[in-house]
Structure formats: C-alpha cells, structure tokens
Amino acid sequence: MALAVEREFIGAGCNRIVHNVSWGRSGLVAFGAQNAVAIFCPQSAQILTTLPGHKAVVNCTQWLPSSKDAFKVQHAEVHYLLSGSSDGVLIVWEMDLKKREWRSILQVSDVHKKGVTCLSGLIISHTMAMFASASSDGLVVIWELVLPYATLRDCKISCLESLSVGSKPMVALSLADLPGESGHVILAMGGLDQKIHIYLGDRKGNFIRACELKGHTDWIRSLDFSLPVCLDSENESLLLASSSQDRSIRIWKMVMRLSSSNSQVPYKKDVGIDLTSYIEGPLFLAGSASYQVSLESLLVGHEDWVYSVEWQPPFINGSKAHQPMGILSASMDKTMMIWRPEKNTGIWVNVVTVGELSHSALGFYGGHWAPDGESILAHGYGGSFHLWRNTGMDCENWQPQKVPSGHFASVSDIAWARNGEYLLSVSHDQTTRVFAPWHSEGDRTPWHEIARPQVHGHDINCVAIIQGTGNHRFVSGADEKVARVFEASLSFLKTLKHAVQKSICFEDINEDVQILGANMSALGLSQKPIYVHANTDTPSRLQSDASDSLETVPDAVPTVFTEPPVEEQLSWHTLWPESHKLYGHGNELFSLCCDHEGKLVASSCKAQSATVAEIWLWQVGSWKPVGRLQSHNLTVTQLEFSHDDAFLLSVSRDRHFSIFSIGKSREASHHLIAKQEAHKRIIWACAWNPFGHEFATGSRDKTVKIWAVDGSSSVKQLSILPQFHDSVTALAWVGHERSINSGILAVGMDDGLIELWSVCAGRTATGHDSEPSAFSAVLSIRFDPVLCHVSTVLRLAWRERCAGDSRATELASCGADQSVRVFKVCDF
C-alpha cells in the first residue's frame, strides 16, 4: 500500500531560557523546543516546521540578517539562522524565502565545551557576516561567516578570535558597527560580574578590551546596540541598552570625538544617579577617533528581574535606515514595557505596559519587536508565547493576538475524543490540553489549543477518554497514587461547537450540563465546579473554605469562546471540574485505558513487585473498583482493550505480555488467559488489530511482533517485522479493509522517527475459511526526519473516522521533545 504523509499540526512550547527566541526580518519567529529549532508564523499562529540537528536542549537562536541590519541586504532571497545548544554545538541553517525550504549548512561542535548561552550577529554584506557566541565555559568566540554567492555555493565559517572571560561567564552579547570609523566593530558583553565589557576590533578579529561600564548591581541579562543616531546636533552616537537582575535598565551613549589626545580618562564614580543625570564615563580609542561613554538614562519601572531589552527595529528608506527612539523590555514581573523619551524634556518614560493579566505563572524570559515595530512578542515561564499588536490609529492600542502554544515538557500521552473532534494531551509540565481544528477561519482549518482542562501539581503520565454516550469525560493519572476523573464544562461544550461547526461528527450539546467551569485551589490539586446558577454575590471561596489553600487564588471566569483563546484565557478560565478521585494504587499512576463501550477503565502504576503491579478495573459511572488483575512483576507500561472489549492486553517492563478475558455480565469475572515472555528487553508498546484479535508488541530490543489470540486460551506468534534501527516505543494500528483484514501499523522509535507498515492477514492453503496463519508486513513509508520528533516518540494514536467521513486518516503523536503532532495520511 503506497501512502503519502503531510504535516497538519505541531504544538510545542518554548524552552524556558532567556535568549531562546528570535524574530527575523523574514517575519518568522525561531525558538528552541527541547532539542529542535521550531519556526512559527505570527500571521497564521502556526508552527511551520521543526528543524532536527541538535542533540541537546536549544538555548539560543539568532537570525541573519536581523531586523536591525536587514537594510544592508535588501531583497535577499536567502536568510540564515544561528542556533546554539546546551552541549556547545552551533548550527547554521539556510532558509529559502520563496520556497520556504530549510537546510542545515554548517555545524561547529569543537570550540565550546559547555552550553552556548547567547548569540549576536552582524551582517556586513551579501557575502559576509560576523557573529559572536558566549558559553558557560568562559569563552566568547567571534566568527566570520562567508555566505554563498556566484562562485561559492557553500557557506564557510572560521573562528576569528576567542576571548577568555574567566570564571564568571558572559550571558549577554551585542555586536555592532562603530559609527564614524569604517571597518571597526564594537562588542559589548555582560554577565555574572555585573559589569559591561566593551571590546573593539575589526572585521578580521583583533579584538582588544576598550573599557568597562559599571553601574548595575546584579547579573547583566541583556544588551542591545542601536543603529547610529544623531542627538543634540552632536556627531553620530551609538546607544547601548542594558538590563539586569537589579530590576533596572540603563542606556549608555557613545559619542565620537575627533581629537584623540586625551585618550586616558579615569573612571568617574557613579554618585547620585537619577533619571535626569548625565554621568560621564570612560574614553576609548578607535583608529583616529576617540569615543566618550556616558550614562544617558536610568529606567526604573519593573518590579522583578529584567531579562530582555531590545531597540525598536529601524524604519528603512531605500538603502538607509532610521533608528526610532523606542526600547522594549521584558521582566519576570509578568510585564513588557515600551520606553520612549518625552518630546519636550527628553526624559525616557514608560509609555506602554502589557502583560499584567497573567496571574497563573511567573513572568517573561524575553521580549521581541516585529520587524515593522507594530507587534511585540514575549515568551514566558510556562513555555508560552504572548503577542500584542498595535491596532490604534491615532494613539497606541495594543491588543492580544493568537499565537501557537504547546507543552513545555515531555508529552507523555494523547487520546482522541470519541468522535475525533479534538485531541487531548497530558505532559510532565503538569497540564492537560485540548487541541482542535478551528473551522471558522475561512477555507483553512488551522489547529489551536482551545482548552486546558487540568492544571495540576504533579507531572501527568497518562490519560484515557471515556468512550460511549454522555458528556465528554477523561481520566488522568499523575505522579500520585490517585486517578482523577474530569467532566467537560458547559462553556467548553459551547466553545467546541463554535470550533467544529458540525463539520465533523458532533453530538448535540447536553443541555443538562449544569457546570459552567472550574476553579483551581492554591495547591493546584483539585478543581472545583462553578455552577451555572451559582450566586455571584457569595463570599470568596477562600473565606468559606480557608483550609483548602494557602494564598489568594483569583476566581476563574468560564467563557464561551468564538475565536481561539489566548494564553491568559487558557491558563485559568478553561478548566474542567474534577468529579471523582480513584484511590487504590500504591505508587504513581503510569498507564490508563478505557474500553470501547465506555463501561470499564483499566489502570496501572509504577511497580517493582507483583502485588503493586496489579491492574485495577474501575466501573464507569459508579467509579468503584470491580477487578484487580495480577500477572506482572514490574511496571505495566501500556494497557489496551480489544475492539470488541473481549480482552485486555497489558505489556510490562518484565518483558511479558498478558491477555485477560473481560466478562460482559455484571457478575462476570475477569481472569488471565495467557502470559508470555515476548521480547528480550522492556516492552514499551502494544496495539490491537481493529478487525480481529491480533495484536502487536514493540520493545526496546528493536523488534515488533504480531500475535493472535488463538481460541480463548492461548496466544501464538504470527510474524515478526524486520529489526528496527532503534528501540520501539510506540505503536498504533488502524484498519484499512475489513474483507482482507488489512491495516496500517504506525511504529514510533526512541530517536523520534516514525514508520508506517502495511499489514495484511495471510491464509493457509486449505481454504478461505481457515484461520490466519501469518501476517505479512511491508514498509509503506518512512517519515522525513523534518516531520518527526527529535526525541522519543511516547504515544501514537489514529483518529477514529465517523461513518461517511471521507477525510484522510489522521495520525497523532507525542514525544519527549515536548511536541504534539498531527499527520494526514493518504493513499496514493
């Protein structure tokens, strides 16, 4: 069977690192998502691709050209992206703007011995660029990048100079052309020693220390040079903005003086600094000119560490660029501020503040301007993006915009809604999220996160959606001994109706649902219902139930959304109420599944003994335990009911699988019918054939085996697939043609790659009515690595199609690279 695969959706959060995000002149945003470099388009609020290549967490990204120096290479058809990771590796990526094609063109891994902390680049011409990289190993390295041109098709990189900064590494860099002196380059660096170090060099390196700027009283977290500007009829000046963990921002001015006779000027003590003071600093020489450094302004307004500061991108007029007087700062106090000088006094003041609404997480790691200066983007503690756009005509009016979202830690499990309307995912970031295609956006149906039903206090390991009729419900299991049952709120059901617009199978909203939403306790464990007819004048929950929390927690405001919600709404106002807790297991929950009729839920926990490794069966509705199945000696890694609910399959770290018979009647017993050591290593995954009692198992021993339940008391092996190149960690089986018992088996591996195999039952020679004697398996397609995860695939799930649904089959996947992906799989 020939298959074609295309990417439909990627959901991923941003690494929680300061210099992780870069917004390029191309209009695209690059950020690190675990070991991948992800690219998203702010206009569509969609992640376009993830670039595999790094083997460790991506710490920083930097576009070449940046928005600041793109005027030097206008109409360039190729842009470049730099990325650095926590293992010291630098990668240069090339992007063709017209074709939207990416490729890795250079990788450097032998210079930095520890993680790269930040990057700063400078375009010189169409054929040359410079950039600097700082690392935790105490080195700052200046590089020359020779870009492809007519006679040179490949990119070349060379190390111009390596500067050792001692035991206190640099965590902020900025590189710029020095005004007035052609060919001179200035480098500012700051870090743990609370000083800004200024180095001068040329385009071949030759960097020497020029001076130090003192004033900050804590770590320096961000530096950014402006383009040359003219202030007060002086010569061209260069402005440097710096931000620090001392909660302040400083603007330093460097003015060229033609005379270089007084080259040695002692440092002046910073005494009595205030907003209007003008503190002269050191002089430094560059060629025939000297430069006077002074403190232009001290900006105080943030209430926590200021992680990021960035000059507004220039206005480009032909081949010239004009630097606007605007600075964007982002802080851990959950705000971004835009600073500009007053027209009359010249004093820098805060003119715009955004972001105070986020009360559910810590603040921002960075803030960035759009290339046109009309949008600002922050990335926060929760791996989230926050985008505002100036929609005002005569005055500034910054309004929140849609952004892509996703988990910021390993995504441990996924499950499709019973009719495929949405995809539910759980993660070690302690959240449960709902992703769905939003069908109201014209011809396109882009995916968005539409709800965050659970925000928990423990890492969530597994989830199962309750099948059958009734309201939408799911059970989740986390690093605790309790499974929790959640039921959809009325506000979610109405939001979902707006999203799907009945374009796919969708049951009418149950008007009997009386729960509008849910509130979170301060400890982040229980979610209490908000009823439709609740008295809004009642005292705060904290007054009536003070023992439930340790601090004031704002009440949620459940809302019916007619367009995809933004982060501030998702993080607090889309919770589902918790209806039941399931007690019984002795350790942290590890695996869950629900039968296809929606009557039983099976659960398992982490275990190192047979008594703890038992599988519990729970009756849906009463939520009472109705069975405890013992077979395994170690953790049961996955559970799955056969499609007729006659059998329960379990696989375990003890290398065995077990088959349990599931009784249909109320008094029926559930008992073990088969147990077999199937693999030489841990069995991570299993999947039933939708058309029969065949099933597949996948293991760390890099094999996938297909088995069949023979009669009602034994299991035989039908076939074994050719050995894979890495451990098999996820399996999912979807039926194709029932008449010939054929289907597609999706296989996910430890390195993040995914393969699809066509499987079909063979027949013995005695006749058509005989039992299948073997299953043939043929590789249909191996996913392009650019489509795949960059770390372990943890779960695969096929979307169940409704009767009459002619859409292509959809495969969802999740992985340790903190991403959720949906693929469209079509027959040729």
Beta strands, then each sheet from edge to edge (+ up, - down):
strand 1: 3-12
strand 2: 21-23
strand 3: 29-33
strand 4: 36-41
strand 5: 46-51
strand 6: 58-64
strand 7: 78-85
strand 8: 90-96
strand 9: 101-108
strand 10: 116-125
strand 11: 128-135
strand 12: 139-146
strand 13: 156-164
strand 14: 170-177
strand 15: 184-191
strand 16: 196-202
strand 17: 205-213
strand 18: 220-225
strand 19: 229-230
strand 20: 236-244
strand 21: 248-257
strand 22: 279-286
strand 23: 289-300
strand 24: 306-311
strand 25: 315-317
strand 26: 320-322
strand 27: 327-331
strand 28: 336-341
strand 29: 348-354
strand 30: 364-369
strand 31: 375-380
strand 32: 385-390
strand 33: 398-401
strand 34: 411-416
strand 35: 423-427
strand 36: 431-437
strand 37: 447-455
strand 38: 460-465
strand 39: 473-478
strand 40: 482-487
strand 41: 515-520
strand 42: 527-531
strand 43: 578-583
strand 44: 589-594
strand 45: 600-605
strand 46: 615-619
strand 47: 625-629
strand 48: 636-641
strand 49: 647-652
strand 50: 656-661
strand 51: 671-677
strand 52: 683-688
strand 53: 694-699
strand 54: 704-710
strand 55: 714-720
strand 56: 728-737
strand 57: 742-749
strand 58: 754-763
strand 59: 772-782
strand 60: 793-798
strand 61: 809-815
strand 62: 819-827
sheet 1: 1+ 62- 61+ 60-
sheet 2: 2+ 3- 4+ 5-
sheet 3: 6+ 7- 8+ 9-
sheet 4: 10+ 11- 12+ 13-
sheet 5: 14+ 15- 16+ 17-
sheet 6: 18+ 20- 19+
sheet 7: 18+ 20- 21+ 23- 22+
sheet 8: 24+ 27- 28+ 29-
sheet 9: 25+ 26-
sheet 10: 30+ 31- 32+ 33-
sheet 11: 34+ 35- 36+ 37-
sheet 12: 38+ 39- 40+ 43-
sheet 13: 41+ 42-
sheet 14: 44+ 45- 46+ 47-
sheet 15: 48+ 49- 50+ 51-
sheet 16: 52+ 53- 54+ 55-
sheet 17: 56+ 57- 58+ 59-
end
